[in-house]
Amino acid sequence: MSTLQRTPLFAFHVAHGGRIVPFAGWEMPVQYTGILEEHLAVRRAAGLFDVSHMGECRVTGPDAAAFLDRMMTNAMATIPVGMARYTVMCRPDGGCVDDLIVYRLGPEAFLICLNASNAAKDIAWLRAHAGDAKVAIADECASWAQLALQGPEAEAILAGLTALPLAGIRRFGFALGEVAGVAGCLVSRTGYTGSPGFEIYLPAADATRLAEAILAAGKPRGLLLAGLGARDSLRLEAGYPLYGHEISETISPIQAGLGWTVKPAGREFVGREALVRQIEGGVSAKVAAFSLDDRRIARQGTPVLAGVDAVGEVLSGTLSPLLGKPIGTALVAADALARGGLEVDLRGNRVALKVADAPFLK
C-alpha cells in the first residue's frame, strides 16, 4: 500500500484536535468540533479549511493561451489577466480528465488548480498533448499550500491581515501580495462552499504561520476550523461537483449539468466532437440532485429505482443542515428521470427521491 501524504498543516490539524482520515491519498481532517457546527459556521460566520492537498501546475510560454484553449472545454484565451475561470479537461470521448480552475497571471502565464487525486495524471495529460507548442508545464504541487476562508465574515477577517484591496476583487478575480506578513500569496474570490469567501495560495513553508494568524483574527468573529465533512455537505448544498462522483472519466460535463463550461463555437478542443454530439442528440443518463423526506442518508452506490427497475445509482449523499434532511446526487437514466416516480431502497424501505430543480442553496 502506498504511504499517505500529509499537507504542510498536518501538525496544525493534530494540535487543534482535527480528526484525521485518509482522503484521495492524503491524511486530512474530517472534522474538528463537529460537521454540523463547522457547516453552520461557514453559513453564518466563517470557516477555515486546509485545501493544500490540491495540486498546482504553471503553464507558460508564447503558446500557453492557445494550448490551454485546445485542452479545455471552456475558453481560456479570453481570460483577462488577474481573473480565473472554471473549466473541465476532457478525453476525446467526452469523459472528464478533471475539473479545474485556471488563473491568468500574465499574457503568457497561467496557474492551474488540480484536484488532489488527479494532479499527477493531469500534468502528464497536459505534457502528452503539448506537441510542438511553445509552452513549459511546471509541476508546482510541492511549492504551494492552500487555505480556504469561507463565510460572510471572511472578508472582514482577511481585511485585518492584508493591505490587498479585497473589496475590489470580483468573483473569480484574484490579487497577488502579502497576507499576515507572508509574501507571495495569491488571494482569489473563489470557493467550494456556496458562501462568500477567498482561497489563498501561499508558499508551503508559511502555511502554519498564516493559518494560525487567520484563526486568531477570526475567532472573535465566530470562525471555526472546518474539515472535509463540512466541505462535502456545503458543496452538495451549493450544487458543486466532486471528481469521481458527479464527474468522472465516464460522466461527461454535459451529463453532469456543466454544459455552461463547454464552449464549442469557433474553437477546437479535446473532446469537442463527442460533447457536441451530446449537446445536440441528448444523453442517456443525467446527474440529478435530490432530497429525501427521511432521516437516513442514501450513500454512494445506492440503487435508484423506478418500479421494479434499477435506473441509476447515488453518486453522493449527506445530511443538509440547511434543509434538515438528507440530500445527494444520482446518475439516472434520462427517460426515467423525465417520467419521475423515483425511489431508493434504504435497508428494505423504499423512499421517494425528490429531484431538485436547482441547487439547494439559493
N, C-alpha and C positions, 0 to 999 in steps of 0.2 A: 504494500500500500504506500502511496506517496505521502510525504510529510505535508501536513497542513501549513500554509503560510500565515504569517502574522503581520498586521499593519504596524506602522511606527507607533501607534497608540495602544498596543496590546497591554502594556503595563499600566497605562492610564485607565483602561477599562477595568482591570483587576482591582486597582486601587480604589475605584469608585463603585465597586460592587456589581459590575456587569456580569451577567450570567452568560458564559461563553459556550457557543455551539459551533459545529462545522457548517460552513456555508460556501458553496462554489469554490472549494479548495482552500478556504481561509478559516481561521479561528476568529469569530466575530461575536459581539454581544447581542443576544436576542432581546434582552430587557435589562433594566436597572431596578426601578421602583415598581414596575408593572406595566404591561402593554396598554391597558385601559388608561391609566394615569398619563403615560407618555403620549398616547394618541391625543387625549383631550388637551394636554399642554400645548401641542402643536396647533390645535384648532383655536385655542383661547389665548395663548401667550407665546411660547416659543419652545422648540426642541432643538437639541444639538446632536447631530449624527456623525459618526465616523464613516465616511464612504471611501476611505483610502484603498480599499480593495479594488476599486475601479481602475482600469488601465488608461494609459495616455500614449499617444504617439504624435509626432510632429512631422508634417509633410511640407517641404519647402522646395523652391526652385521655380524657374520660369514657367514650367508647365503644371505647377501644382493645382491651380484652379481648374484647368481643363481636365486634368487627370481625375480629380475628385468628382467633377461633374460627370465623368464617364463611369465612375464606380458607384455613385449614389442615386437613389430614386428621386430625391429632392434636388432642386437646382443649387449647386454650390458656387458657381462662378459669379452669381449675383449677390452673394453675401457681402454686405458692406464691412469694411474694416471696423472692428470694435463691436461686432454683432456675432451671434451664434445662430445655428439652425439645426433643428431636429431632423433626422433622416433615417432611412433604412438602407442597408447594403445587402443586395440580393444575389442569389445564384442565377444562372441562366434560366432555370425552370421556375423562377419567381419565389422560391423559398428564401427565407431570411438568413443571411450570414450573421447579422447583428443589427440592433438599432443603436444609433449614435447621436451625440451632439458634436457639431463641428464649429470651432471658434476660428474666426478670421483675425489673425494677429497683424497681418500686413498684406500688401498686394500679392506677395509670393510665399506667405507663411500661414499655416493652419495648425491648430492643435485639436486633436480628436479625442473625445472621451469614449472609452470602450467598456463594455460590460466585463465584469471580473472574470467570469469563466471563459470568455471568448477572446481575451486580449491577445494572446499569442497567436491564435487562429486568425484573428482579424489582420494583424500586422503581416503574417505570412501571406494572406489572401491579397492584400494590397501590393506587396512586393512581387507576388507572382503575376500580377496584372500590369505592372509598371511598364514592361516592354522597353521601348526606346524613349519614353517620356523623360524629360529633363527634370527629375524630382529626386529628392532624398527623403527616405522614410525612416525616421529615427524612433526606436523603442525608448520611451521615457518613463515607463511604468515605475521603475525603482526610484526615480528622481522626485516624484510628486507625492504629496499627501492631499487628501480632500476632506473638507468638513462641510456639512450642510446645516445651515442655521435657518430654520423654517418656523413660520408663525407670524401672527400680526404684530408682535413686538420685536421681530428680527431686525428691522431697520433701526429702531431706536437703540437696541443693544449694540449693534455694529457701529453705529454713528459715533458712539463714545470711544471707539478704539481706532478710528481711522480718519484721515483727512480727505479720503476719496469722496467725490460728490455722489453719494449713494442715491439721493433723491432724483438725480438726473439720469440714472441708469435705467433704461427701458427694459421691458420684458425681453429676455434673450439678449440683452446687451451686457457688456462687461467693462470693467476698468482694471488697470494694472497699477500696483503700488504697494504701500506698506500698511499692514494691519497689526496693531499692538506691538509695534517695533519689529515685526517680521517683514523683511523686504522680499520682493519678488512674488507677491501674491497676485492672483487673478481672481477678481470678485465678480461673479455673474449673477444676474437676476434670473435664476433658473431653480428648478427643484422638482421633487418627485412625490410631493405630498398633496398638492392641490391648495395648500395655504401659501401666502406670500413669503418670500424669503430669498436667501442667497446660497450659492455654492461657492466655496473658497478653495482654490487650488494654491498650494504653497509648497516650499521646499520640504522634503520629508523630514529632514533633521530638526525642523522647527515645529513639528506637529503638536507635541505635548505642550510646549510653551504657549502656542496660540489657543489650543483647546482649553487650557486652564484659565487663560485670560478671558475668553468668551464666557466660560462657565461662571467665573467670578462676577463679570459685568452683568450677566443675565439673571442670576439668581434673584436679585431684588424685583425683577420684572416677571418672575414666575417660570423662568426657563428650567427645563429638566433635560438631563441626558436621555437620549432615546435610542432604542435598538432596532433590530431587524423586524421584530414582531409588529411594532407600531408602524414601521416603514411599510410593511405589507398591507396592513389594514388601511392606512392613509392612501396608498396608491390605488387600492381597489375602489375606495370611495370616489376617488378622483377620475377613475377610468383609465389609468396608465398601465400599459402592458409590461410584463416581465418576460425577458427572453427565456425560452424553454417552457413557457406556459402559454401566454396569449400569442406569441410569435415564436417561430422556430424554423428549422430547415424544411419542415413540411406544412407550416402555416404561413401563408403569404401576407403581406401588408393589406391586400385587398380583402382577404378573408377576415383579418383582424380589425377591420374598420379603420385602417390607417391609409385609406385611399388618398387623403389630402396630402400625404407625403410623396405621392407618386406623380411626377410632373413630366409626362412624355412629350408634350408639344415642343417640336423643334429641337429635340435632344435625343441622343443615343446613349444608352447606359446598359450595364449588365442586368439582364432580366427584363428589359423593356418589352420585348415581343410577348413573353408569357404574361406579363402583367396587363398589357393592353388587351390581350385575349380575355382575361378575366374581367376587366372593366366592361368590355363590350358584350361578352357572352354570359357573364354571371359565373358564380362559383357553386360548387356542390355542397359546401359547408361553410358556415359563418360562425364567428365568435360573438356570443351574446352575453351581456351582463344580466344577472338575475338576483332576486332576493327570495327568501323563504319565510313563511309565517310559521316558524318552528324554532325551538331552542337549539336544535342540533345543526352542526355545520356540514355541508356537503363538501367533502375533501376532494383533492385532485384524484382523478381516476374513477370517481363515482359515475355509473352509467346514467344517461338521460334517456327517459322512456316516453314513448308515445303509444299508449295502449300496451300491447304485449311486446312491441318492437323497441330495441335499443337504437336510438337515432343520434347518439352523441355521447360525450363524456365531459365531466367537470374538469376545468383546467386549473382554477384557483378557487379557494374558499376560505372565508374567515368570518369573524363577527364584526359587524359595523357598529361602533359606538354611536355614530351619528343617527342610525336608524333603530338601534337596539335590537337588531335581528341579523341572522346570517345573510351574507352576500357572496357573490362569486362570479366566475365566468365559465362558460362552457362552449365547446365546439359542437355545433348541432347541424344536422343536415338541413340545407336551406329550405327544402319543401316542407319538412316537419316544423321548422321554425315559423314559416308562414301560416301553417294551419293552427299552431298553438296547441293548448291542452297538454303541455309537457309536465313530466314529473321526475323526481329522483326517488330512489329506493334507499332509505336510511334504516338499516338493520331490520328489514322486513316491513317497514311502514312507508307507504308511498306518500310523498309530499309534493304539492303543486309547486312548480318552478315558475315564478313570476318574472317574466322578461322585462328588463328596464329599457326605456326609450332613450335614455341619456345617462351620463354619469350621475351617481347618487349625490355627489357634492355639486351644488349649483354655484 
